[in-house]
Amino acid sequence: MKRNDWLLLLVVFGGFLVFGFSENVKGPAIPRMQADFSLNETQLGMLLAFNSLGYLVACSFTGALSGRIGIKRTGIIAFASMAVSGVLLYVSANYVHLSASYFLMYIGNGMLEIGLAIMAARIFTKNTGAMMNLSHFFYGLSSAVAPIVAASMMGWNVFGGELGWRGMYLIMLSLSLLPILPSLMAKFPGDGGEEQGERLTLKSVSKDPVAWLIVLVLSLGVVSELAVGGWLVNYLEKAYDWSTGAASRMLSIFFVFFMGARLFLGPVTDKIGYTLSIILMSAFSGLCSLAAIVIGEPGAILFAVAGIGIAPIYPTVMAIIAKRYPRGTETAITFTVTLMGIACVIGNLLIGVIIDGARKLFGAGKEAKESLTLGLQAGYGFIALLALLCSASCIVLYVYLRRRNELV
């Protein structure tokens, strides 16, 4: 491999490492934020919805921005904005400031993810499913250690006081400055002005039924995936009275399975087909989560095992897009991920509302702990349902493509 190829891999893999940290340290931090600002579950759902809204805003302009100023500059801006958001989180004084800081962080995350997806689609033209999953493996790698590291860091004694969630976010998001160095040194595909053959327009993509089915599959899978990082620690702490450390370890185990699936199942997706892979894996994830809820605390490990099924969905969908729209990948990714962002805003808000609604509906006359547990079970049941619906929608996509002899 050439020096530039290594530099590009450092940016891609390093970018996903940073993304995993920034996304998944929130699990242990959220209960502390809730206590500091006296937030209820609906407000937590709104906070996570603001995350998705920032991501959505970034998705709406990143493709065009990368075409105008190049992927290199777009990536550097993304990394820098995430570092700035760490500073703002550290000094946030109320719920509004906290939400605004999260919003900025997810603008950076959204810019980064779109840029990395475009870059990966241009670089990985062979064994696309395996290489996409390998790239996203690094997201799983950092995600696996992020909850444990975050929980530990919040308890550090620094300058005579506890570091807390503010200091933890400041340090973790400062890591986003590291990939800027290889970014400055590398030459990025498409940034030299060469023709990329992008002839696809948003209008033409929007007329393709397959594009809408891809959006549905990706949205259901990603909302289910991201919800685990936001709600699992909260669920285990409040439903089973687990300590923050124990709950964070279970979230880390989830990401160990998640990471392993992306490392080892990527070649499988190339072999049996991308759509069939998603059908089987998302169904497995949903059934594991439902089983964990039904069994109760003894079955809590199944929450983690569900990571095996949910992990390959995003990179495998990116492989489908790269193969189906080779001469308009940026446009197709912008269309798909922007609409997915809308679904993430709605999905995160719904989970919080479902938890509070179920508490009031089914918890009347019950003790506060029991009613909260019922609400959390309803919310997590919705997360499991999303994974099952992802599988069902991909069956529709599979049948549609097979009838037209267009399976990938």
N, C-alpha and C positions, 0 to 999 in steps of 0.2 A: 504494500500500500504506500501511496505517496504521502509526503508530509502534510499536504492540504487535506487529504482524506482523514488522517488521524486527527487533525484539528477540528474538522467538521464533526467527527464522532465524539470528540470531547465536548463540543457545544451541545450536540443532541443529547448524549447520555447525561452530561452535567446538567443540562436544562431540565431533564426529567427528574433528576435527583433533587434539584431545588424545588421543583413543582410538588414532588411528593412530600417534602418537609413542610412547605408552606400550607399545603392542603390538609395535612393530617395531624399537625400538632394541636389543632383546635379541639379534638376530642377531650383530652384532659383539661384544656383551658376553659371550655364552655361552662362547666359547673362553677368555676371560680368567677368568671365574668357574671354569671347569673346571680351569684351571691353579692358581688360588689355593687351591681347596679339594680338589684332586686327585680329581676326580670321573670315573667312567667313563660310557660312553654310556647304560647303563641308569639310572644316577642322574640324568643329564640328562633322560632321558625321564620319570622320576619327578618332576623339578622342573617340567617343562612340564605334567605331569598335575596337579600341585598348582595350577598356574595355572587349568586347566580346572575343577578342583574348587571353587576359590574363585568362579569364574564361575557354576558350577552352584548353589552355595549362594545366591548373590545372586539368581539367576533364580527360586529357589523362594519368595522372600519379597517381591521388589520390586513385583510387580503388586499384591499386597495392601497393601503399604506405601504405594504411590502413591495407592491408593484411600482410605487412612486419613488420610494427612497431606498428600496432594497431590503432583503431579509436581514442582512447584517445589522443595519441601523435599527430596524424594527426590534430585533432581539435585544440589542443593547438598551434601548429605551424600556423594554419590558423588564429586564433585570434591574435596571436602575429604579424604576417606579416601585418595584416590590421592596427594595431596600428603604426607600422613602416611606412607604406605608408602615414599615416596622417602627420607624421613629414616631410616626403619628399615632400608632397603636400605643406606644409607650406613654405618650403624654395625653391620651384621650381622657377627658374629664367626665363625660356622661354618655348616655346611650346613643345620642345623635352623633357625637364625635366618633364613638366606637364604630357605628354603622358606616360612616363616611370613610374611615380608615380601612375597614374591610372592603368597602366598595373599590377603593383605589388598588388594594392588593389584588383583587380579582380582575381588575382591568389589566394589570401586569401579567397575571396568570393567563388570561384569555389571549392577550397578544402573544405571549410566549408559546402557548399550545398551538395556536394557528400557525405561527411561524415554523415551529418544529414539525408540524404535520406536513406543511408545504415542502419543507426541506427534505424530509424523509421520503415523501412521495417521489421527489426528483432523483434522490440518491439510490433508493432501494428498488431497482427495476427488476431484479431477480429474487426469487424466494421472498416475495413481498410480505406474505403473512408471517413468516418466521422472523424477518428483520424488523417488521413493525412491532411484533410482540417482544422482541429482544430490546428494542428501544424503550418500550413501555415497562419492561422488566425493571429498569432503573427507577422508575416511579414507584414500583412495588418495593424495591430495595430500601429506599429512603422512608417509604410509608411504614414498613415493618418496624423500623427502629424509632420513628418519629414519636409515637405516643409514649414509649418508655423514656426516651430522652427528654421529652417535654415535661413529663410528670416529675422526673428527677431534677431537672433544671429549675422548676418552679420552687423547689424546696432548698435550693442553694442559698447559703448565707453570704451575701455580698455587701461589703461596707457596713456591716453591723445590722443588716436587715435582710429579709427574704427576697429573693429575686422576683418571684411571682410570675404571673402570666405576662405582664408587661415586659419585664426584662427578658423573659424567654423568647417572646416574639421578636424583640429587638435583635437578639443575637442570631436567632434562626434565619430571619429574613435578610440579615446582613450577608449570609452565605451566598445570596443571589448575585453579589458583586464578583464572585470568583469566575464564573463562565465568561465574563466580559473580556478577559485577557485572551483566550483562544479565539474569541469572536473577532477581536481587533486584528489578529494575525492571519485569519483564514480568508480564503476567497470563496464566496458562497455561490452556489448554482443560480444562474439567472440574474445575478447582480452586475454582470458585465455588459448587459444590454443585448445578450444573444436572444434569438427568437425562441420562445417557449411553446409556440403553437397553441396558445390559449384562444380558442375560437368559440368556446362555450359562453353563453350569456346566462345571467340569472333567469331571464324570461324563458329560455329554452330548457333550462334545468327544471324550472317550476312546472313545465308541461309534461315532464317525464314521470309517470306513475311510480316507477322504480325509485326515483329520488325521494318521493314522499314516504314510501315504505321504508327506505333506509333511515329517513329522519325519525320515523316512529320507532323502529328497532333500536336505534342509537339512544334516543331520548329515554325510553323506558329502562334500558340497561344502565345508562349513566346516572340517572336519578337514583336508581336502586343502589348503585355502587357508591356514589358520593354520600348518600344518606347514612351508610354504615359508619363512615368516619365522623359524621356529625352527631349520631344518636346512640351508637352502641355503648359507649362509656356511660352516658347518661342512663341508659336502660339498665345496665348491670348494677350501677351504683344505687339507683332508686328502687328498682324492682326486687333485687336480691341482696341489697345492703352490702355490696362489695366495696372495698376500699378503692380509692382512685388508682393506686398502684396495681391492684389485681385486675381491675377493669381495663386499665391501659395495657396490661400484658395480654389480655384476651384480644384487644384490638390489634396489637402487634402480631399475635398468632394469625389473626385473619389476614394480615398483610404478608406474613410468611407464606401462607398458602397461595395468596394472590400473586406474590412474586414468583414462586415456584411454577405456577400455572403459566405465567407469561414466558418463563425461561424454557420450559419443557414442552408446552403444548403448541407453541408457534409452528413447528414443523408439521404437527398433526393437522392444523388448519389448511396448510398447503396441500396435504395429501388427500383429505376427505372432502375438501371444499369449504369455503368460507361460510356460506349460509347454513349448511348442515351443522357445522361446528357451533354456530351461535344458537341454533335450535336446541341442541343437546346440552350445552354448557349453561345457558340461562335457565333452562328448566331444572337442572340439577341445583343451581343456586337457590332458586325460589323454594324448592321442596326442602332443602336443608334448613332454610330460615323458618319455614312453617313448622317443621319438626322440632326445632329448637324451642319455639314458643309453646307448642303443645306439651312437650316433655317437661319443660320448666328448667329450673336451675341445673339439674343433673345433665341436661342436654345442651348446656351453654356452649360447649365446644363446637356444636354444629353451626353456630353463628360464624365461627372462624372458618370452618370447612367450606361454607358457602362461597368464600373467596376464590376457590378453585374454579367455580363456574362463571362468576361475574367478571373475573380478571381479563379474559381474552376478548371480551365483546368490543370494547372501544378500538383497540388496535386492529382487530379483524374487520370491523366496519371501515376503518381507514384504508385497509387493503382492498376492500370491495370498491371503494370510491376511486382509488388509484388505478385499478384495473378497468373499471367501467368508463371512467372519464379521463383517459390518459392525456388528452390534449386540452383539458380544461379543469385540471385538478384543483387549482386555487379557487375557481368559481364554485365548483361542486362542494369543496370543503367549507367555504364561506356560507353557502346556502344551508348546508346540513347542520353545521355547528351553531349557526345563529339561531335556527329554529329549535335546536336542542337546548340552547340557553334559555329560550322562553319556557320550555317544558321544565327546566331545572328550577326556574323562579317559581312556577306554579307548584311543582312537586314538593319543594322544601317547605313552602308555606302550608300546603295541604297536610303534611305530616304533623306539623305543630298544631294545626286546627283540629285534626282528627284526634290527637292525644287529649287536648282540652275538651273537645266535644264528647268523646267516649267517657271521660271522667264524669262529666255532668249527666250524661244519658244513662250510663250503667252503674255509676258509683253512688247514686242517690241512696241515702240511708246507710251507706257503708263507711267504714273508717277511712281516714284520709289516705293511709298507706295502701289499702286495698283498692280504692278508687283510682289512685295514681297508677298502680300496677296494671289495672284494666285498661287505662288510657294508653300506657306505654305498649302494652300488648297489641292494641288496635293499631297504633302508629307503626310498630314494627311489622305487623301483619300486612299493612299496606305496602311496606318496602318489599316484602316477599312476593306480594301479588304483582308488583311492577316487574319483577324478574320473570314470573310466569307469563305475563302479558307480552314481554319481550320475546319469549320463545314462540308464543302463539302468532305474533305479528310476523316473525321471521319465517314461520311455516307458510304464511300467505305470500311472502316475498319469494320463497323457494319454489312454490307452485307456479307463480307468475313467470319467473325466469326460466323454469324448466320447460314450460309450454312453448316458450319462444327460443329454446335452445341457447340461452344466454347465461347459464349458471357459471359462477366464478367461485 
